């Protein structure tokens, strides 16, 4: 049985969560793991009182993420999906895990016009569903902020652009790569990709 690690890569606000939903409609038996899930889990269970503490907590997040990923790979889960603005910082570890447990890696890279991404990110960060820990320099479980615009760790447009360029989110690739321009969501058609993934999974069963 061929095993797949599907990485949804690309800058924040490219619609990776939506794509996961579309994949799940056709391939329901996937295991989904994301670094952001770990960040929110540790923020709620441990919390942080400064950016320095938040940075230290993120080290635990990545140990957790890679550890869980390795456990499911070792158990032989056929299809594992992960989404994140992946960069070269994660490439070597992901590659090593895939090689160790014999997983074929498929990268789905989403790209878009920067100004569109910036507007989408602003909207997303103000939504109540967005975990507050992503927007704060300090956070503990049950903290609330009614007006999200007053969060004290909003990224600036210049810093957002710099991170995308420095970390080369638009260039990440590991294994087979499929790239989509998601500047206009209305023009994006994932049907061929998802049918391809479904055929790939079914051909190995």
C-alpha positions in Angstrom: 0.0 0.0 0.0 1.4 3.3 -1.1 1.2 6.0 1.6 0.7 9.7 0.9 1.7 12.8 2.8 -0.2 15.7 1.3 1.2 19.1 2.2 -1.0 22.2 1.6 1.6 25.0 1.4 1.3 28.7 0.7 1.0 32.0 2.5 -1.6 32.7 5.1 -5.1 33.5 3.7 -4.7 31.4 0.6 -7.6 29.1 1.5 -5.9 26.0 2.6 -8.6 25.1 5.1 -11.2 25.2 2.3 -9.2 22.9 0.1 -8.9 20.4 3.0 -12.7 20.4 3.2 -12.9 19.6 -0.6 -10.4 16.8 -0.3 -12.3 15.3 2.6 -15.5 15.2 0.6 -13.8 12.7 -1.8 -11.2 11.1 0.6 -12.9 11.1 4.0 -10.5 8.7 5.7 -7.6 11.1 6.1 -5.6 12.1 9.1 -5.3 15.9 9.4 -2.6 17.5 11.5 -1.5 21.2 11.5 1.1 23.1 13.4 -1.6 25.8 14.2 -3.7 23.1 16.0 -0.7 22.5 18.2 -0.1 26.2 18.8 -3.7 26.7 19.9 -3.6 23.5 22.1 -0.5 24.7 24.0 -1.7 28.3 24.2 -4.8 27.0 26.0 -3.0 24.4 28.2 0.1 26.4 29.1 -0.3 30.0 27.9 2.3 32.7 27.6 3.0 36.2 29.1 5.4 37.6 26.5 6.6 37.1 23.0 9.7 35.4 24.4 7.5 32.8 26.2 5.4 32.4 23.1 8.5 31.6 21.1 9.7 29.1 23.6 6.2 27.5 23.6 6.4 27.1 19.8 9.5 24.9 20.2 7.2 22.5 22.1 4.6 22.9 19.4 7.0 21.7 16.7 8.2 18.7 18.8 4.5 17.8 19.3 3.7 18.2 15.6 6.6 16.1 14.4 6.0 13.5 17.1 2.4 13.0 16.3 3.2 12.9 12.6 5.8 10.2 13.2 3.4 8.2 15.3 0.7 8.1 12.5 3.4 7.4 9.9 4.8 4.5 12.0 1.2 3.2 12.4 0.9 3.2 8.6 -2.0 5.7 8.1 -2.4 5.8 4.3 -3.3 9.4 3.8 -1.9 12.2 6.0 -2.8 15.8 5.2 -1.1 18.8 6.8 -1.4 22.5 6.0 0.8 25.4 6.9 2.9 28.2 5.3 5.7 25.7 5.0 9.2 26.9 4.4 12.7 25.5 4.2 12.7 25.4 8.1 10.4 22.4 8.0 11.6 20.8 4.7 14.4 18.6 6.1 12.4 17.1 9.0 9.4 16.4 6.8 11.6 14.8 4.1 13.3 12.7 6.7 10.0 11.4 8.2 8.6 10.7 4.7 11.7 8.7 3.8 11.9 6.9 7.1 8.3 5.7 6.9 8.1 5.3 3.1 5.6 8.1 2.3 5.2 9.7 -1.1 5.0 13.5 -0.6 2.6 15.7 -2.7 2.8 19.4 -2.2 -0.2 21.6 -3.2 1.1 25.1 -3.3 -1.3 28.0 -3.2 -0.2 31.5 -4.4 -1.9 34.8 -4.8 -1.5 38.5 -5.3 0.0 40.0 -2.2 -2.5 42.9 -1.8 -5.4 40.3 -2.0 -3.7 38.2 0.7 -3.3 41.2 2.9 -6.9 42.1 2.7 -8.0 38.5 3.4 -5.7 38.2 6.4 -7.0 41.4 7.9 -10.6 40.1 7.6 -9.6 36.6 9.0 -7.8 38.1 12.0 -10.9 40.0 13.1 -13.2 37.0 12.9 -14.3 35.7 16.4 -13.4 32.1 15.2 -9.7 33.0 14.9 -7.9 31.8 18.0 -7.0 34.9 20.1 -3.5 33.5 20.9 -2.4 34.2 17.3 -3.0 37.9 17.8 -1.6 38.5 21.2 1.7 39.0 23.0 0.2 37.3 26.1 -2.6 34.8 26.3 -4.1 32.3 28.7 -7.1 30.0 28.5 -10.5 31.8 28.4 -8.9 35.2 27.7 -11.3 37.2 25.6 -11.1 40.4 23.5 -14.3 41.7 22.1 -12.7 44.1 19.7 -10.1 42.1 17.8 -8.7 45.2 16.2 -7.2 46.1 19.6 -5.1 42.9 19.8 -1.5 43.8 20.5 0.3 41.6 18.1 -1.3 42.3 14.7 1.3 42.0 11.9 1.9 45.0 9.7 1.6 44.9 5.9 5.3 45.5 5.5 6.2 42.7 8.0 3.7 40.3 6.3 5.3 40.9 2.9 8.8 40.5 4.3 8.0 37.2 5.9 6.5 35.8 2.7 9.5 36.9 0.8 12.1 35.8 3.3 10.6 32.4 4.1 9.8 31.9 0.4 6.3 30.6 1.0 5.6 30.7 -2.7 8.5 28.5 -3.5 8.1 25.6 -1.0 8.2 22.2 -2.6 8.7 18.7 -1.4 7.9 15.8 -3.7 5.4 16.2 -6.5 4.1 19.8 -6.8 0.7 21.2 -7.9 0.4 25.0 -7.9 -2.8 27.0 -7.9 -3.2 30.8 -8.2 -6.0 31.6 -5.7 -6.1 35.4 -6.2 -9.7 35.0 -7.4 -11.4 32.1 -5.6 -14.1 32.1 -8.2 -11.7 31.0 -10.9 -10.1 28.1 -8.9 -11.1 24.6 -9.9 -9.7 21.9 -7.7 -11.8 19.1 -9.2 -9.1 17.6 -11.4 -6.6 17.7 -8.5 -9.0 16.0 -6.1 -10.0 13.3 -8.6 -6.3 12.7 -9.2 -5.6 12.3 -5.5 -8.7 10.0 -5.1 -7.5 7.8 -8.0 -4.1 7.6 -6.5 -5.4 6.5 -3.2 -7.9 4.0 -4.6 -5.3 2.5 -7.0 -3.3 1.4 -4.0 -6.1 -0.3 -2.1 
